[in-house]
């Protein structure tokens, strides 16, 4: 069986409606969920930088090594924790590389028996990023870093591939149905919660700057902080719908001349990866923004933590990160299609 087959079988089961959650069907549904998840993780462990970039699935984020808004471990940051411009003195939001790594550990996202939410305790809410387009040759034309934030080289740049659209859409459907039937089908609900702590995914997407911030979506007095939501519910819904076809936020390609047709990218194992789509005009940039929950990734390739080197015109992998071992010379050229991967 392949990922495509496992995905199709689960999708067909869910499209039968609530029959998939009836008592005599729950065991079969759980079995289909487990098979899809097993094959998904196998696929995830084999994913590569160039393949994800070519397919419009590579995401990119800039940030410091460590950063906290609010109080954490007895220390208060210079910038407080705000949601809807309201201060919450006992909350925290952590956005640096150190806390992104903590998001990879499902234990840091658990809800304890006493009701304590580890995600809130450690400030591990969703983060903003950008979706890279293969149609623009330079990565530096796609970062959301701003001049007033200092040099790009001052920041850590993080590359993380997104799941294939079909798997993201399937999980969205599964998650919605599991929540709706949680009381009648606790085993399925708990299994989906298990997956949600281990699957990197996109929550919102827009072709422009979202202007994202935290918002308190509480309805029972218990804070429920969401990143990226706005008072305009229609706008939120449109940005959610974009995640169901996330490549739609990418700028469109231009038609290449015959002399500029791209070629296949060679790998260190002698194979090749299909060529990227034709480039856009040299002055084109991508300014989209997505809201992501970063989660555990199968294997050692990702996330890729890098720092831009202006002289080399490359994103140099941080030396102590395992993902660096899979990038030849530990450098991702600004012209991303020149990247050569080890063992791809």
C-alpha positions as CSV (number, residue, x, y, z in Angstrom):
1,X,0.0,0.0,0.0
2,X,1.1,3.6,-0.7
3,X,0.4,6.9,1.0
4,X,-1.9,7.7,-1.9
5,X,-3.9,4.5,-1.4
6,X,-4.1,5.0,2.4
7,X,-5.2,8.6,2.0
8,X,-7.8,7.7,-0.6
9,X,-9.3,4.9,1.6
10,X,-9.6,7.2,4.6
11,X,-11.0,10.0,2.6
12,X,-13.7,7.8,1.1
13,X,-14.6,6.5,4.6
14,X,-15.0,10.1,5.9
15,X,-17.0,11.2,2.9
16,X,-19.6,8.6,3.9
17,X,-20.5,11.1,6.7
18,X,-21.1,10.2,10.3
19,X,-21.4,6.5,9.4
20,X,-17.6,6.4,9.8
21,X,-18.2,7.2,13.5
22,X,-21.0,4.8,14.3
23,X,-20.2,2.2,16.9
24,X,-19.8,-0.7,14.5
25,X,-17.6,1.4,12.2
26,X,-15.2,3.0,14.7
27,X,-12.6,0.2,14.7
28,X,-12.4,0.3,10.9
29,X,-12.1,4.0,10.9
30,X,-9.3,3.9,13.5
31,X,-7.5,1.3,11.4
32,X,-7.7,3.6,8.3
33,X,-6.5,6.6,10.3
34,X,-3.5,4.6,11.6
35,X,-2.6,3.3,8.1
36,X,-2.7,6.8,6.6
37,X,-0.6,8.2,9.4
38,X,2.0,5.5,9.2
39,X,2.5,6.0,5.4
40,X,2.4,9.8,5.9
41,X,5.3,9.7,8.3
42,X,7.2,7.4,6.0
43,X,6.7,9.9,3.2
44,X,7.6,12.8,5.5
45,X,10.9,11.2,6.5
46,X,11.9,11.0,2.8
47,X,11.0,14.5,1.9
48,X,13.8,16.8,0.6
49,X,14.6,20.5,0.4
50,X,14.6,20.8,-3.4
51,X,11.5,18.6,-3.9
52,X,9.5,20.6,-1.4
53,X,10.7,23.9,-3.0
54,X,9.9,22.7,-6.5
55,X,6.4,21.7,-5.4
56,X,5.6,25.0,-3.7
57,X,5.7,23.4,-0.2
58,X,8.8,25.0,1.4
59,X,8.1,27.5,4.2
60,X,10.6,30.0,5.6
61,X,10.7,32.0,8.8
62,X,13.2,34.4,10.3
63,X,13.7,34.9,14.0
64,X,16.2,35.3,16.8
65,X,17.8,32.5,18.8
66,X,15.6,33.2,21.7
67,X,12.7,35.7,22.3
68,X,9.9,35.9,24.8
69,X,6.9,38.2,25.1
70,X,5.6,38.3,28.7
71,X,6.7,36.4,31.8
72,X,8.5,33.0,31.6
73,X,10.4,31.1,34.2
74,X,10.2,34.0,36.6
75,X,11.6,36.5,34.1
76,X,9.7,39.3,32.4
77,X,10.6,40.4,28.9
78,X,10.8,44.0,27.7
79,X,7.8,43.4,25.5
80,X,4.7,42.2,27.4
81,X,2.2,39.6,26.3
82,X,-0.7,41.2,24.4
83,X,-3.8,39.8,22.8
84,X,-6.3,42.1,21.1
85,X,-4.1,44.9,22.6
86,X,-5.0,43.7,26.1
87,X,-2.1,42.8,28.5
88,X,-2.0,39.4,30.2
89,X,0.8,39.7,32.8
90,X,1.0,36.0,33.6
91,X,1.1,34.7,30.0
92,X,3.9,34.3,27.6
93,X,4.6,33.9,23.9
94,X,7.9,32.6,22.8
95,X,9.1,33.0,19.2
96,X,12.8,32.2,19.0
97,X,14.7,29.2,17.6
98,X,14.8,27.6,21.1
99,X,11.1,27.5,21.5
100,X,10.5,26.4,17.9
101,X,12.5,23.3,18.8
102,X,10.3,22.8,21.8
103,X,7.3,22.7,19.5
104,X,8.8,19.6,18.0
105,X,8.3,17.7,21.2
106,X,4.7,16.5,21.6
107,X,5.1,16.4,25.4
108,X,5.3,20.2,25.4
109,X,1.9,20.4,23.9
110,X,0.0,18.1,26.2
111,X,-2.9,18.9,28.5
112,X,-2.2,17.5,32.0
113,X,-4.8,15.7,34.1
114,X,-5.0,18.8,36.4
115,X,-6.1,20.9,33.4
116,X,-2.8,22.6,32.9
117,X,-2.0,23.3,29.2
118,X,1.7,22.8,28.5
119,X,1.5,24.8,25.3
120,X,0.4,27.8,27.4
121,X,2.8,27.1,30.2
122,X,5.7,27.3,27.7
123,X,4.2,30.0,25.4
124,X,4.2,27.7,22.3
125,X,1.5,29.3,20.2
126,X,1.4,29.3,16.4
127,X,4.0,31.4,14.5
128,X,4.0,33.3,11.2
129,X,6.1,32.2,8.2
130,X,6.1,32.5,4.4
131,X,5.4,30.0,1.7
132,X,8.2,29.9,-0.9
133,X,7.4,29.9,-4.6
134,X,9.6,28.0,-7.1
135,X,8.9,30.7,-9.7
136,X,11.2,33.2,-8.0
137,X,14.9,32.2,-8.3
138,X,16.2,34.0,-5.2
139,X,15.2,33.1,-1.6
140,X,16.0,36.6,-0.5
141,X,13.2,37.9,-2.6
142,X,10.8,35.8,-0.6
143,X,11.7,36.4,3.1
144,X,9.4,38.5,5.3
145,X,12.3,40.1,7.0
146,X,12.0,43.9,7.1
147,X,14.8,46.5,6.8
148,X,13.9,48.1,10.1
149,X,14.6,44.8,11.8
150,X,18.3,44.9,10.9
151,X,20.4,42.8,8.5
152,X,19.0,39.5,7.3
153,X,22.2,37.9,8.6
154,X,21.3,39.0,12.1
155,X,18.4,36.5,12.1
156,X,18.2,32.8,12.0
157,X,16.3,31.6,8.9
158,X,14.3,28.4,9.3
159,X,13.2,26.2,6.4
160,X,10.4,23.6,7.0
161,X,8.5,21.7,4.3
162,X,4.7,21.7,4.4
163,X,2.7,18.5,3.9
164,X,1.2,17.8,0.5
165,X,-2.1,19.6,0.0
166,X,-4.1,16.4,-0.1
167,X,-2.9,15.3,3.4
168,X,-3.5,18.7,4.9
169,X,-7.0,18.8,3.5
170,X,-7.7,15.3,4.8
171,X,-6.5,16.1,8.3
172,X,-8.7,19.2,8.3
173,X,-11.7,17.1,7.5
174,X,-10.8,14.4,10.0
175,X,-10.1,16.9,12.7
176,X,-13.4,18.7,12.2
177,X,-15.4,15.4,12.3
178,X,-13.5,14.1,15.3
179,X,-14.3,17.2,17.3
180,X,-17.9,17.1,16.4
181,X,-18.2,13.5,17.6
182,X,-15.8,13.6,20.5
183,X,-18.3,12.4,23.1
184,X,-19.6,9.5,21.0
185,X,-16.1,8.5,19.7
186,X,-13.5,9.3,22.3
187,X,-11.0,6.8,20.9
188,X,-11.0,8.5,17.4
189,X,-10.9,12.0,19.0
190,X,-7.9,11.1,21.1
191,X,-6.1,9.5,18.1
192,X,-6.6,12.7,16.1
193,X,-5.3,14.8,19.0
194,X,-2.3,12.6,19.0
195,X,-1.7,13.3,15.3
196,X,-2.3,17.0,15.8
197,X,0.6,17.2,18.2
198,X,2.9,15.6,15.5
199,X,1.8,17.1,12.2
200,X,3.2,20.5,11.0
201,X,0.4,22.3,9.3
202,X,-0.9,25.6,8.1
203,X,-3.7,27.4,9.9
204,X,-4.2,30.6,7.8
205,X,-2.8,31.8,4.5
206,X,-2.8,35.1,2.5
207,X,-1.0,36.4,-0.5
208,X,-0.2,39.5,1.5
209,X,1.0,40.5,5.0
210,X,-1.6,39.3,7.5
211,X,-0.5,41.7,10.2
212,X,-0.8,38.7,12.5
213,X,-1.1,39.0,16.3
214,X,-2.6,37.1,19.2
215,X,-6.3,37.1,19.9
216,X,-8.2,35.7,22.8
217,X,-11.0,33.5,21.4
218,X,-12.3,32.4,24.8
219,X,-16.0,31.7,25.2
220,X,-16.0,30.3,28.8
221,X,-13.7,32.7,30.6
222,X,-10.6,30.4,30.1
223,X,-8.1,32.2,27.8
224,X,-7.9,30.6,24.3
225,X,-5.2,32.4,22.4
226,X,-5.1,32.2,18.6
227,X,-2.5,33.7,16.4
228,X,-3.5,35.6,13.2
229,X,-7.2,35.9,13.7
230,X,-8.9,39.3,13.1
231,X,-12.3,40.7,14.2
232,X,-13.5,40.3,10.6
233,X,-14.9,36.7,10.5
234,X,-15.2,36.7,6.7
235,X,-11.5,37.6,6.4
236,X,-10.6,34.8,8.8
237,X,-12.7,32.3,6.8
238,X,-11.1,33.3,3.5
239,X,-7.6,32.9,5.0
240,X,-8.6,29.5,6.4
241,X,-10.0,28.5,3.0
242,X,-6.7,29.5,1.4
243,X,-5.0,26.7,3.4
244,X,-7.2,24.2,1.5
245,X,-5.4,25.3,-1.7
246,X,-2.3,26.9,-0.3
247,X,-0.5,27.3,-3.6
248,X,-3.2,29.7,-4.6
249,X,-1.5,32.4,-2.6
250,X,1.7,32.2,-4.6
251,X,2.4,34.6,-7.4
252,X,1.7,33.3,-10.9
253,X,4.5,32.3,-13.3
254,X,5.6,34.1,-16.4
255,X,6.1,32.3,-19.7
256,X,9.8,31.5,-20.3
257,X,11.6,31.8,-23.6
258,X,13.0,28.5,-25.0
259,X,16.5,29.5,-24.1
260,X,15.5,29.9,-20.4
261,X,13.8,26.5,-20.0
262,X,14.9,25.0,-16.6
263,X,16.8,21.8,-16.3
264,X,16.6,18.9,-13.8
265,X,18.5,19.3,-10.6
266,X,21.2,16.6,-10.0
267,X,21.5,14.8,-6.6
268,X,24.6,13.3,-5.0
269,X,23.2,9.8,-5.5
270,X,23.1,10.2,-9.3
271,X,19.4,10.8,-9.6
272,X,17.6,13.9,-10.5
273,X,14.6,16.0,-9.4
274,X,12.2,17.5,-11.9
275,X,13.1,21.1,-12.9
276,X,11.4,24.0,-11.1
277,X,8.7,26.0,-12.9
278,X,9.9,28.9,-15.0
279,X,11.2,32.0,-13.2
280,X,9.3,35.2,-12.8
281,X,10.6,38.7,-13.7
282,X,13.8,39.6,-11.8
283,X,12.1,42.3,-9.8
284,X,9.3,40.0,-8.7
285,X,9.0,39.2,-5.0
286,X,6.6,37.2,-2.8
287,X,5.2,38.8,0.2
288,X,2.7,36.2,1.4
289,X,2.2,35.3,5.0
290,X,1.0,32.0,6.6
291,X,0.3,31.0,10.2
292,X,1.9,27.7,11.1
293,X,2.0,25.2,13.9
294,X,5.4,23.7,13.9
295,X,5.4,20.1,15.0
296,X,7.6,17.0,15.1
297,X,9.2,16.1,11.8
298,X,10.1,12.5,10.8
299,X,13.9,12.1,10.3
300,X,16.8,14.5,10.8
301,X,16.6,16.7,7.7
302,X,14.1,19.3,9.0
303,X,13.7,21.9,10.3
304,X,16.8,23.4,8.7
305,X,18.3,26.2,10.8
306,X,20.5,28.6,8.8
307,X,22.0,32.1,8.9
308,X,22.4,34.2,5.7
309,X,25.9,35.0,4.6
310,X,25.9,38.1,2.4
311,X,29.4,37.5,1.1
312,X,28.6,33.9,0.1
313,X,25.1,34.8,-1.0
314,X,23.9,31.7,0.8
315,X,22.0,30.5,3.8
316,X,24.7,28.7,5.9
317,X,23.4,25.8,8.0
318,X,24.1,26.2,11.7
319,X,26.9,23.7,12.5
320,X,25.3,21.8,15.4
321,X,22.1,21.0,13.6
322,X,21.5,17.6,12.1
323,X,19.8,18.9,9.0
324,X,23.1,20.5,8.0
325,X,24.5,17.0,7.2
326,X,22.1,16.6,4.3
327,X,23.1,19.8,2.5
328,X,26.3,19.7,0.4
329,X,28.8,22.2,1.8
330,X,26.2,23.0,4.4
331,X,25.0,25.9,2.2
332,X,21.7,26.7,0.6
333,X,22.5,29.1,-2.3
334,X,20.3,32.2,-2.5
335,X,19.5,30.7,-6.0
336,X,17.8,27.9,-4.3
337,X,17.6,25.6,-7.3
338,X,21.4,25.2,-7.1
339,X,21.1,23.4,-3.8
340,X,22.6,19.9,-3.8
341,X,21.4,17.5,-1.2
342,X,23.2,14.5,0.3
343,X,21.4,11.2,0.0
344,X,18.4,12.7,-1.8
